[in-house]
């Protein structure tokens, strides 16, 4: 069977594009063990829905509880995978939180705003980092990591006329930036929210944008780290899914269906994977450490007009 012996993990997979990717990978790789993680407690109900949707392809696919804001929850799930398989072949980091920034900020809103931003950072950036780095020691040879990014993860969210904003962009794009320095940037961002100084410090209002930019930068830095010292040939990329989001204003021209997005993500995750993926693209052209649009071109090549929807 395709994918026999391999292990697939998709986070945030109970609905939307995460569920779509989980179903698509389980269907493409019926011999693999596929874990779909969720914060929802109704795991049996979700398993039954998946079986209804993809039939026998769901035989080796199961939902598991995991909350990216909770390191213990991540640790329990990682331990299960390690004990049972001691390998991961595909990790799709889809789980994320979005809170729309308030239209205006008043003093009484500050505690609520801080809690929302803290949740976004803990889930979208710190949680993604934690589970990725927990799996790295037993990632299989030639394994793949796909970080789900966003249309909104673009530096034009920063004010190009503000010196502090320019300095922040320079830090994020510094070719010599380290993982520790990226962490420090995110810590300074959270601190600026806590003190109410984020705007003066040059940060945009949308925490989701900040965290997804950080994920894109993390992707580049991790690929550099893999290439420098990891003999397993792990490939990591960020992918903008291009799907409609219930809380974000996007035109139909800017989006694709969940099914099409899941197909593209699965194609990228299995590209040049023996017995599963497409091998028509030359191996040397396989993206590594890139941020990709949903047509697999580089995000930087696109100019979108929808960033204001997130701010």
N, C-alpha and C positions, 0 to 999 in steps of 0.2 A: 504493500500500500504506500502511496505517496507520503513522504514525510515520516515513515516508520522510525520510531525511536527518538524522534526529535521532540522538543518541548517549546511551546509557544505561550507567551504571557501578554495579555492585553489589559491595561488598566483602564478604569472608568468605562466599563464595557456593558453596562446594563441598558443603555439606550443610545440613540443617535449614531454618530459615526464610529464610536468605540464598539458598539454592538455590531454595526455593519462590518467593521474590520475583523472582529472576532468570528463572526459567521463565515466570512469569506475565507479566512485562513483555515478554519476548521474544515470547510468544504474542499479547499485546494489540497489540504494535507490531512486526510482522514486517518492516516496511521500515526499522526503526531498526537501528543497530549497537549490540549489547549486549555489554558486557564484564563477565565474572564473575571476580572476583579470588580468589586462594587462595594459601595457603602450601604446598599440596601440589604435588609435582613432576610427577604423572602427568596432565598437561594433556590429552593426546590421549585417554586413557581417560575423563576427565570429559566431554570434548566428545562422545564416542561415547554415553555414558550420557544426556546431554541430548538428543541426536538421537533416541535410542530413546524418550525420554519425550515429546517434543513434536514430533517429525517435522520437516517442512520449516520450521517456525517457528524452528528452530535454525540455519538457513542463515546468518544474520547475527549469530549469538551465539557467542562464544568465551571460553574460560577463559584467564586470564593470571596469571602468578605475580606476587605482591606481598606483602611482609611489612611491616606497619605499624610494626614496631619499628625498621625500617631506613630512614632517610631516603633513602639511595641507591636502594633498591628502589622506594620511592615515586616518586622523581624519574625513574627509568627508565620506569616505567609512565605517568606523567603526560606525559612527552616523546613517547611513542608515540601517545597520544591527541591531543596537540596537533599533531604533525606530520601525522597522517592526517586529522584532522577539524577541528582548531582550534575545537572547541565541545563542550560537555556540556549536555544538556538535563535529565537526571535523574541525581542522585547519591544512592545509598542506602548510608549508612554503617552496615553491619551487623557487620563484623568486630569481635570482642571476645574477651577472655580472662577466664575465671573460675577462681579457685582458692578452695576452701572454706577459711575461716579455721580454724586449729587450735582444737580444743576447749579447750586450755590452752596457756600459753606458758611455756617454760623457756628458760634462757639458751642452751643448745645449739641451739635451734630458730631463734634470731634471724637468722643468715645466710640460711637457707632462706626464712624468712618475708619478709625484705627482698627477696630475688631475685624471689619470687612477686609481691609488691606492685609492685615496679619494672616487671615485665613487664606487669602489669595496667594501670598508669598509662601506660606507653609505648604500649600498644596502644589501650586504650579511650578515652583522652583525648588524649594528645599525637599519636598517629598519626592519629586522626580529624581533629584540628585541622590537621595538616600536609597531608593530602591535600585537605581542603576548601579551605584557603587557597591551595593550589597550583592548583586548578581555577578559583577565582573569576575570575581575569582573562579567561578565555574561556568562562565560563558564558553560555549563550544567553539571548536575551530571553525572559522568563517562565519561566525554568528553576526546577527544584525540588530541594531537598535534604531527604532524610528521614534523621534520625538515629535508629537503633533504640535505644530506652531499655530500661527494665525495670520490672517490678512493684516491685522492691526499691529503686528510686531515690526514696525518700521520706524526708523529714526526721525522721520518727518513729524512724528508726534512731539518731538522736542522743539522748542522755540528757537528757530535759526537766528533770530535777532537778539537772543539773550546770551551773554557771555558764559554764565554758569551752565546753561543748557549745552552750549558748544563744548565746554570742558568735559561734561559728562559723556557726550557722544564720543569725544576723543578718547576717553578712558575705555569705553566699551569696545571701540574699534582698534585700540592699540594692539599691533601685532605681537607685542611682547607681554601682553596681559597674562597673568597667571590665574589658576583656579582660585587661589587664596585671595587674590585681589578682586576677582569677580564676587566672591562671597562678601568681601568688605564693602563693595559697592552696594550690594543688596542690603547689608546691615545699615549702611548710612541712609539708604532710602527709607527703610522702616523707621529708623530713628527720626528722620525728617517728618514723617507722617505723625509720629507720636508728639513731636514738638510743634506741629503745625507750620513748619518752615519749608515744606517740600517745594512750593511754588517759587519762593525766593531762592532756593537752592538749585533751581533749574529743572526739576522733575515735572513730567506731564501729570495731569490729574488722574489718568487711567492706570490703575495698578495692574490690570490685566496686560496692558501694552508693555509695561516695564518688565513684568515677569516673563512674558513670551520673548521679548528681546534678550533677556538674560538666558533663557533656554537656548536660543539660537547661538549665542556666544559660547555657552557651555558646550554645545554640540561641536563647534569648531575646536575648542580647547581639548575636549576629550578625544577627538580623532587624532589630534597632534600627539596626545599622550599615548594612544594606542600604537600609532605608527612609530613612535620613538622607542617604546620598550615592550610592546605586547606582541608575542610571536603567534598569537591565535588569529591574526588578521580580522579583528572585529571591525565592522563598518557601522558608523553612526551618522544619521542624517536627520535634519528637521524638515517636516512637510506641512505646508499650509493645506488643510483639507478642502477648503473651498465650499463647505456646506453652509446652509442657512442656520443661523443661530437665533433662537427665540427672543433673546434680549438685545440683539444687535440689528441695526437697520442696514440691510444689504439688498441691493437690487438683484433681480433674477439674472441679469447679465454677469454679475460678479460671483455667482454661485453655481455649483453643480449638485447633482443628487447625491444622497448618502450612498447609494449603490455604486455610483461611478467613483466617488471618493474612496470607498472601501476597496474597490478594484485596483485603483492606482496605488494606494498604500500597500496593499498585499503584493502587487507587482514589484514595488520597490523593496519590500521586505524579503522577497524570495529571489531577487535578481541574481542570476548565476549560482543559485543554490542547487546543488546536484540532485537530480531526480524530481525537482519541483518547479524551479523558476525558469524564466526566459534566458536564453544564452545568446540571442541574436545580437545584442549590444556588445561591442568589444569590451573585454574585461577591464582594460585600462581606461575606458570611458565611464565606468560605474561610479556614480557620485560617492564621495567620501568627505564627511565633515561639512556638507553643504546645507543651505537653506533653500528649499525647493517649493515652487508654486505647484498647484495641483495638476499642471500639465508636465511636471518634472523639469521645467526650465527654472533658472535661478530666480529667486524672489526679487533680486536687485534689478532684474530686467523689466519689471512691471511697475507701472505707475497706477496706483489705485486712488479712488476719490472718496473712499468710505471711512477714512480714519476719524473724521469728525463724529461718526456714530458712536465711537467708544470714549469720547472725551466730554 
